[in-house]
Amino acid sequence: MVRYPEAGVFEQALFVVRDDASVSHGVSADEVLAEACRIAQRQTGVSKSRKRWPPLVYTMIGAGGVGLVWGFSLIFR
């Protein structure tokens, strides 16, 4: 079971692991958990490594764009 509290609708995912995974493939419990987390992130499109800009940056970009359009409209009447 992998818990992901940041998800919107789902709070956890349940993975069924083969009984012989540790014997035939030589994987540890930590490796199984890491793989389950990778699969869950890939399916949800959420990545922890992706950094988002703060809302103020988006606000400044929008305000700058509006200012440019307004400035051009004054110059090119």
N, C-alpha and C positions, 0 to 999 in steps of 0.2 A: 504494500500500500504506500502510495506517495501522496503526501499532503502538500497542497499548494494554496496557501491562504490568499494570495494576490489575485487568484482567478475570479472572474465575475460570477459564473453560474455554478461551476463545480469546485468543491473544496478538496477533493481527493480523487485519486485514480487507483484502481486495483489492477495489478498485473499478476497473471498466473504464470509461475515459473516452472519449467520442466523439473521433474524430480531428479533427473540425472545431470542437471546443469553443472553442479559443482564437481561431480565425479568425471564425467566425460569431457567437459570443456575446461575444467580447471579454473573456474572463476570463484571469487570470494563473494561474500554477502555485500560488501561495500561496492564491488564492481557491478553487481546486479542492480543495486540501488542507483548507482551513478548512471547506468544505462537506462533504467526506467525514467529517471529525471530528464535525460537527454531526449528520449522519445516523447515524453509529455510536453516538453518545451517546444519541440519541433511541431507537434500536432496543434498546439495552441497558438503558435506564432510568437510566443513570448520568449525573450532571451534576456538573461540577467546581464549580459555584457553590453547590451544596447543602452546607451546613455541618452536621456532626454534633456532637452533644454528647459530651463525654467519658464513659466508662463510669461514672465516679464520680457524675455527675449522675443517671443512671438508677438507680444503687444508692441514692442519697439519696431519690429520689422513691419507690422501692419501700419503703424503710425507713420513710419518713414515712407512707405509706399503711397499712402494717402497724401502726405506732404509733397512728394514728388509730382503726383498727378495734379494737385492743386497749383503748385508752382508752374508747371508747364501750361496749365490752362490760363494762368495770368499772363505769361509771356507770349503765348501764341494765340491771342484772341483774334 
